[in-house]
Amino acid sequence: QARLVESGGGLVQPGGSLRLSCAASGIIFSINAMGWYRQAPGNQRELVARITSVGTTNYADSAKGRFTISIDNAENTVYLQMNSLKPEDTAVYYCAAWGGGRMYWGQGTQVTVSS
């Protein structure tokens, strides 16, 4: 059974950093890409960053210059390094994976940026 398990969320002060991790398992097809979405209360879920298995990346404008996505293909794990965090980055962050024509979701991890 496909499973994405996220870790690394939490409470951080403005200007701080967090690193999110997401490990995929049980996906029988090759993973073509992995990424991170986020959803704040009252807002739609939005793409934060995405990376393909060959390392091509794309970022939301709000993430450019502050967030870095990386992937370990051997471990089917994606990371999101988030620096210079702002209160508006507060949201539930969801891991996503694409493979075999399907999209898979993690359960989400809360990131709260507050003093």
Backbone as CSV, one residue per row, in Angstrom:
resi,resn,N_x,N_y,N_z,CA_x,CA_y,CA_z,C_x,C_y,C_z
1,GLN,0.843,-1.182,0.000,0.000,0.000,0.000,0.884,1.239,0.000
2,ALA,0.563,2.181,-0.898,1.364,3.401,-0.998,1.240,4.231,0.257
3,ARG,2.361,4.777,0.674,2.377,5.556,1.910,3.451,6.628,1.808
4,LEU,3.074,7.855,2.186,4.020,8.957,2.280,4.009,9.431,3.727
5,VAL,5.159,9.446,4.342,5.247,9.812,5.753,6.114,11.057,5.889
6,GLU,5.486,12.131,6.369,6.183,13.399,6.529,6.698,13.560,7.956
7,SER,7.741,14.343,8.096,8.257,14.698,9.419,8.960,16.043,9.318
8,GLY,9.171,16.664,10.475,9.963,17.884,10.517,9.178,19.160,10.756
9,GLY,7.870,19.084,10.800,7.091,20.286,11.076,7.218,20.707,12.524
10,GLY,6.653,21.879,12.834,6.701,22.358,14.200,6.507,23.853,14.283
11,LEU,6.843,24.386,15.439,6.721,25.813,15.717,8.104,26.454,15.609
12,VAL,8.176,27.556,14.872,9.437,28.261,14.704,9.166,29.760,14.708
13,GLN,10.128,30.530,15.157,9.987,31.984,15.169,10.221,32.558,13.782
14,PRO,9.649,33.709,13.501,9.933,34.357,12.212,11.434,34.522,11.991
15,GLY,11.854,34.221,10.769,13.275,34.259,10.439,13.984,32.937,10.651
16,GLY,13.303,31.992,11.289,13.915,30.700,11.568,13.847,29.749,10.394
17,SER,14.304,28.520,10.637,14.377,27.503,9.594,13.759,26.199,10.075
18,LEU,13.252,25.457,9.122,12.779,24.095,9.351,13.134,23.247,8.141
19,ARG,13.309,21.961,8.370,13.541,21.026,7.273,12.484,19.940,7.338
20,LEU,11.698,19.842,6.285,10.680,18.805,6.183,11.238,17.614,5.403
21,SER,10.832,16.432,5.812,11.213,15.216,5.106,9.956,14.411,4.784
22,CYS,10.026,13.666,3.702,8.906,12.805,3.320,9.465,11.555,2.670
23,ALA,9.142,10.408,3.266,9.598,9.132,2.742,8.427,8.395,2.120
24,ALA,8.609,7.934,0.894,7.572,7.189,0.177,7.876,5.701,0.228
25,SER,6.820,4.920,0.389,6.973,3.471,0.366,5.728,2.849,-0.249
26,GLY,5.888,1.621,-0.750,4.738,0.901,-1.262,4.232,1.360,-2.610
27,ILE,4.957,2.244,-3.279,4.550,2.687,-4.624,5.272,1.791,-5.614
28,ILE,4.505,0.968,-6.329,5.129,-0.068,-7.136,5.698,0.471,-8.435
29,PHE,5.239,1.646,-8.877,5.770,2.245,-10.087,6.936,3.156,-9.735
30,SER,7.756,3.453,-10.689,8.843,4.395,-10.451,8.263,5.774,-10.166
31,ILE,8.826,6.432,-9.179,8.399,7.786,-8.852,9.058,8.755,-9.825
32,ASN,8.222,9.539,-10.492,8.725,10.498,-11.475,9.068,11.844,-10.848
33,ALA,8.336,12.180,-9.811,8.540,13.469,-9.157,7.958,13.413,-7.756
34,MET,8.450,14.299,-6.905,7.903,14.490,-5.561,7.833,15.977,-5.285
35,GLY,6.994,16.343,-4.347,6.850,17.765,-4.082,6.155,18.043,-2.772
36,TRP,5.967,19.332,-2.522,5.312,19.803,-1.311,4.232,20.809,-1.676
37,TYR,3.082,20.617,-1.076,1.988,21.578,-1.143,1.744,22.090,0.280
38,ARG,0.994,23.168,0.371,0.586,23.637,1.690,-0.824,24.213,1.626
39,GLN,-1.469,24.171,2.789,-2.831,24.699,2.883,-2.989,25.400,4.208
40,ALA,-3.266,26.689,4.141,-3.547,27.485,5.326,-5.058,27.524,5.537
41,PRO,-5.507,27.760,6.764,-6.952,27.806,7.025,-7.656,28.805,6.115
42,GLY,-8.727,28.350,5.484,-9.501,29.205,4.602,-8.942,29.362,3.208
43,ASN,-7.782,28.747,2.961,-7.151,28.865,1.644,-7.164,27.534,0.908
44,GLN,-6.975,27.609,-0.395,-6.837,26.386,-1.179,-5.432,25.818,-1.013
45,ARG,-5.327,24.538,-1.255,-4.013,23.901,-1.237,-3.207,24.427,-2.428
46,GLU,-1.953,24.768,-2.180,-1.117,25.337,-3.236,0.230,24.630,-3.307
47,LEU,0.765,24.574,-4.497,2.083,23.976,-4.686,3.145,24.904,-4.110
48,VAL,4.060,24.331,-3.355,5.201,25.076,-2.824,6.437,24.811,-3.674
49,ALA,6.729,23.548,-3.905,7.914,23.180,-4.677,7.749,21.762,-5.181
50,ARG,8.378,21.490,-6.296,8.306,20.169,-6.930,9.657,19.852,-7.544
51,ILE,10.032,18.576,-7.489,11.305,18.152,-8.078,11.096,16.834,-8.792
52,THR,11.666,16.709,-9.980,11.570,15.460,-10.724,12.721,14.531,-10.318
53,SER,12.638,13.306,-10.775,13.661,12.322,-10.427,15.023,12.670,-11.031
54,VAL,15.018,13.540,-12.036,16.302,13.957,-12.622,16.739,15.316,-12.095
55,GLY,16.000,15.832,-11.124,16.444,17.032,-10.429,15.892,18.348,-10.934
56,THR,14.971,18.311,-11.875,14.352,19.555,-12.330,13.405,20.066,-11.252
57,THR,13.537,21.337,-10.913,12.745,21.899,-9.825,11.865,23.043,-10.305
58,ASN,10.770,23.245,-9.594,10.003,24.468,-9.758,9.435,24.860,-8.406
59,TYR,9.350,26.162,-8.201,8.947,26.725,-6.920,7.825,27.736,-7.106
60,ALA,6.993,27.824,-6.087,6.059,28.940,-6.028,6.862,30.220,-5.842
61,ASP,6.326,31.328,-6.334,7.030,32.604,-6.189,7.328,32.906,-4.720
62,SER,6.418,32.523,-3.839,6.582,32.802,-2.411,7.721,32.012,-1.787
63,ALA,8.137,30.937,-2.465,9.186,30.065,-1.928,10.560,30.344,-2.534
64,LYS,10.588,30.992,-3.659,11.859,31.212,-4.352,12.814,32.024,-3.490
65,GLY,14.057,31.547,-3.420,15.080,32.242,-2.655,15.101,31.910,-1.181
66,ARG,14.057,31.261,-0.687,14.002,30.912,0.733,13.933,29.397,0.967
67,PHE,13.265,28.681,0.082,13.071,27.244,0.240,13.904,26.495,-0.799
68,THR,14.382,25.323,-0.416,15.117,24.463,-1.331,14.583,23.047,-1.229
69,ILE,14.204,22.500,-2.374,13.722,21.122,-2.415,14.819,20.218,-2.952
70,SER,14.917,19.027,-2.398,15.904,18.058,-2.869,15.297,16.657,-2.756
71,ILE,15.903,15.715,-3.474,15.348,14.366,-3.513,16.466,13.344,-3.411
72,ASP,16.191,12.283,-2.691,17.071,11.114,-2.634,16.331,9.987,-3.327
73,ASN,16.663,9.757,-4.588,15.923,8.775,-5.379,16.080,7.352,-4.821
74,ALA,17.242,7.063,-4.304,17.480,5.713,-3.777,16.580,5.410,-2.583
75,GLU,16.286,6.459,-1.806,15.458,6.280,-0.609,14.023,6.738,-0.823
76,ASN,13.690,7.201,-2.043,12.347,7.739,-2.314,11.949,8.767,-1.259
77,THR,12.868,9.662,-0.980,12.651,10.662,0.063,12.867,12.054,-0.516
78,VAL,11.975,12.952,-0.171,12.090,14.336,-0.603,12.220,15.220,0.628
79,TYR,12.990,16.277,0.480,13.236,17.209,1.577,12.835,18.615,1.146
80,LEU,12.444,19.407,2.116,12.183,20.820,1.868,12.883,21.612,2.971
81,GLN,13.951,22.286,2.603,14.645,23.163,3.533,14.000,24.544,3.449
82,MET,13.478,25.014,4.557,12.771,26.295,4.583,13.535,27.266,5.481
83,ASN,14.007,28.336,4.896,14.753,29.364,5.630,13.977,30.678,5.601
84,SER,14.381,31.574,6.478,13.750,32.906,6.545,12.228,32.793,6.596
85,LEU,11.757,31.948,7.462,10.320,31.689,7.534,9.558,32.914,8.007
86,LYS,8.347,33.050,7.457,7.476,34.187,7.756,6.168,33.667,8.340
87,PRO,5.457,34.498,9.084,4.160,34.052,9.610,3.216,33.555,8.518
88,GLU,3.302,34.137,7.342,2.419,33.710,6.255,2.786,32.345,5.681
89,ASP,3.895,31.768,6.125,4.229,30.402,5.748,3.500,29.378,6.617
90,THR,2.806,29.836,7.628,2.054,28.943,8.505,0.984,28.202,7.725
91,ALA,1.034,26.874,7.791,0.093,26.035,7.037,0.354,24.578,7.378
92,VAL,-0.532,23.732,6.913,-0.251,22.297,6.894,0.461,21.999,5.580
93,TYR,1.602,21.368,5.676,2.407,21.048,4.497,2.200,19.572,4.155
94,TYR,1.860,19.342,2.891,1.575,17.991,2.405,2.629,17.564,1.396
95,CYS,3.109,16.367,1.580,4.009,15.754,0.606,3.183,15.125,-0.507
96,ALA,3.710,15.159,-1.724,3.055,14.532,-2.864,4.084,13.782,-3.682
97,ALA,3.633,12.719,-4.332,4.497,11.941,-5.219,3.702,11.567,-6.460
98,TRP,4.405,11.521,-7.593,3.791,11.163,-8.867,4.501,9.914,-9.409
99,GLY,3.689,8.930,-9.818,4.266,7.729,-10.378,3.194,6.853,-10.970
100,GLY,3.476,6.220,-12.100,2.510,5.320,-12.700,1.208,6.001,-13.070
101,GLY,1.283,7.278,-13.390,0.081,8.000,-13.775,-0.812,8.396,-12.618
102,ARG,-0.338,8.240,-11.409,-1.119,8.560,-10.228,-0.380,9.563,-9.369
103,MET,-1.164,10.218,-8.514,-0.609,11.149,-7.547,-0.938,10.646,-6.159
104,TYR,0.024,10.701,-5.291,-0.132,10.205,-3.923,0.085,11.362,-2.947
105,TRP,-0.600,11.291,-1.805,-0.522,12.349,-0.810,-0.097,11.799,0.547
106,GLY,0.652,12.613,1.278,0.914,12.325,2.670,-0.202,12.873,3.543
107,GLN,-0.057,12.657,4.850,-1.118,13.049,5.773,-0.999,14.502,6.214
108,GLY,0.136,15.124,5.959,0.337,16.523,6.301,1.086,16.704,7.604
109,THR,1.845,17.790,7.665,2.553,18.159,8.887,2.398,19.664,9.097
110,GLN,2.115,20.049,10.335,1.832,21.444,10.631,3.133,22.236,10.767
111,VAL,3.170,23.371,10.105,4.259,24.338,10.275,3.638,25.637,10.773
112,THR,4.107,26.106,11.915,3.603,27.347,12.494,4.768,28.293,12.707
113,VAL,4.643,29.477,12.125,5.680,30.497,12.259,5.100,31.625,13.101
114,SER,5.606,31.751,14.311,5.034,32.726,15.241,6.048,33.059,16.318
115,SER,5.969,34.300,16.789,6.826,34.696,17.906,6.083,34.533,19.233
